[in-house]
Amino acid sequence: MMVSILLVEDDKEIARIVQDHLNRQGMEVTWSSTGQEGWEDFQYDSYDLVLVDLMLPEMDGFQLCKNIRLRSDVPILIISAKQEDDSKIKGLDLGADDYVTKPFSLVELTARVQSHLRRYQRYKGVERTPETQSFTHGLRIDLERRAVFVEEKETPLTSKEFALLRLFVTHPRRTFSKGELYEHVWGEVDVAGNNTINVHIKSLRKKLGEQLKDPMWIETVWGTGYRFIGEAIS
């Protein structure tokens, strides 16, 4: 099966050179010219590796790396003209696997891409996220079918409600701010006064039959955001 790579780069000439070179190595490359476009492309299709520039319009590479890592373990390689150590450290802290500084050698880039692809293929062969996850108090989630059950009764959710719940259960005990939830699920930067997250969390809790004062799964971290506290059942 052909390897599929997402390249997010706003410099058309660099993007063309990298895309043509990787195509010649037998890899299929999708090019996105902005961070927002890259995030939309990533959500729409499946990729084996992502190449991300840092200085991108609409959504910078740091935010894009953060969004991708919350959803997937796919290898992320940053390609950037920024040579400062703090930029490299920040990118790696947000979940990137490697950092290549411009200008770079195509031979070096190919070697790093192939190295991370080999590691990822081995990783996928060993660790797989269960398609169905069960938690105490009767909550069961089928990630593949996008179905949610409470006490074996299916509970219909909207696409945004399911995306929120999926994010919570795949990152248990992690506290998400309202801004992080909005940016990840809606793919846009949150703005002051936006009440969207509150409305959707309230609706999600109601459908799950959960009480605010006695949460079984989604806990409010006052002044910060929300986190998932459900205990997994093996």
N, C-alpha and C positions, 0 to 999 in steps of 0.2 A: 504494500500500500504506500502511495506517495506521501511524503512528509508535507504537512501543511504549516506554513509560517505566516504570522501576522507581522508586518513591518509598519510601524507608526513613525513617520518622518515627514517633516514639512518642507525639507529641501528636495525639490523635484529631481535635481541632478544626482544627488547622493542616493535617493530612493531608486532611481532608474538603474544606476550602476549596481547597487546591492541586489535589486530584484533580478536583473539580467544574470548576474553571476550565480546566484543561488538557483535560479532556474536551470542553468547549465549543469549544476551539481545534482539535478534530478529532484529539486524541491519546488513545491507549489507555493508561491508567495502572493499574499493579498496586501496591497498597499493602502494605507489610510494616511491622509495628509494633515489631520488635526487630532488632538487628543479625544475630543468628543466623538469624532467619526471612528477612531480606533476602538473606543469603548463600545459603541454600537455594533461594530463589526465583530468584536469579541463575543458579545452576547448572542449574536445571530448565528454564528458558526462555531465549529470546533477546530482548535489549533494545537499543534504539538510544541510550539515554541513562539515566543513573542519578542520582537526587537523593538525597543522603545527609545526615542530621543527624549531628552528632558525639556528642551525649550520648544514647547508646542503651543499653538493657538487653541483657544476655547477651553482646553483642560490640559494642564501641564503634565509632564511625564511622571512626576512624583505621585500626583493624584491618580493617574491611570494605573500605575503599579499597585497602588494601595487597593483600588477597586478590583483589579484582576486577582490579586492575591487573596482577597476575601472570598472570592468565588471559586478559585481553581489553584492547583499546585503546578500548573504548567510552567516550564522554565521561562524566566524573564531575563533578557540581556539588555542592559542599557547601553546605548551608543550616543555619546555626547561630546561636545567641544569643551564642556566644563571639566577642568582638570583639578579643581580644588578638592582636597581630601574630605571636607565636610559634605560636599555634594555626593561623593561616592558613598560615604558612610550613610547618609540619609537614604539614598536609593537602596542600598543593601538592607538597611533596617526596615524599609517598607516592603521587603520581600523579594527584591531582585536577586538573581543568582550570580550575576557577573556584570562587569563594567568595562566597556571598551572605549578608549578615548580617541576622538577624531584628531587628526587624520589617522586612519587605521589601515592595515594591510588586509586585502581581501582573503589572502591565504590564512592569516591569523583569525579573522572573523569566521571563516569556514571551519577551522579547526575547533574553535570554541563552540560554535553551533553544534557540530557533530558530537563533541564531547558531552554537552548537556543533553542532547537528544538520546544518546546511549544510556546515560544515567536515568533519564526520565522513563525510558522504555523498561529498564530493569525495575524501577520503582513501581510502575504500573502493574508489572507482572507479579509483584509481591503484595502490594497493599491496594485494596479496593474499598471504596466507601460503600457500605451496605446500602442496597436499594431501598430497603425498608428499615426504619428505626423505630423502636418502641421505648416508651418512657413510663414511669410510674403514673398512677391515677388514670390509666387507660388511654393515653395518647399514643397513636401510631401514625407514622408518616411514611408514605410511599413516594420517594423522591422522583422515581422514574415516571410514575403515572400522575404525579402531582396531585395525589389524593391524601386527605387527612381524615383520620377516624378518632372518635372519642367514645370509649366503651363500645367499640366495634360498630358504631353508627357513623356513616360518612358525613362529614361536615363540609359543605361547599364553601370555598374561599375564592375571593377575587384573585387575579394574577398578582397584584401588589401585596395583598395579605399573605399569599403563599410565599412570595419572594422574601418578605420580612421574616416569616416563620422559618424558612429554609436557612436564611442567614444566621438566625439565632441558634438553631439546632446544630449547625455545622461549626459553630464557634461557641460552645457552651461556656458559661461563666464569664465570658468576655463582655465588658460593659461598652455599649455603643452609644455615642451621643446622638441626639436627634439629627444633627447635621450630617453625621456619618451615615446614618440610616437613609436619609433622603438622597444624599449624593450617590450611595451605592445602588439603591433600588430604583430611583427615578433618573439617575444618571445626570443630575444637574446640581449646581452649587446651591445650597440652602440660603435663604434670605431671612432677615429679621421679620418676625411677625407671622411666619409661615406655620400654620397649624395642621398641616397635612399629616405629619407623623402621629400626632396626638389622636386625630380622628381615626386613622387606620389601626393604631394599636388598640383603641377602645373597641372598635368593631371586631378586631381579631379576638380579643379577650371575650367579648360577648358570645361570639360564635363557638368558642371553645368551652364556654360555660365557666369561665374563671372570674373570681372576685378580686377586685383591686386590693382589698385589705387582707386577703388570704390567698396570695398567688401560688399556683402549683407549678407553673411553667415560666411565665414572663414576669419578671420582677422589676419594679420601678426603682431606679437608683436616684433618689431625690437630688435635684440640682445638676445631674449629669446626663441620665438617659435611661436605658433599659438593658437587661441581660437575661439570658435563658438559664433557669435553675432546675429544669427537669432532670431527674435521675434516669439514666439510660438503663434498660433492661436487656441483658445479653441473651 
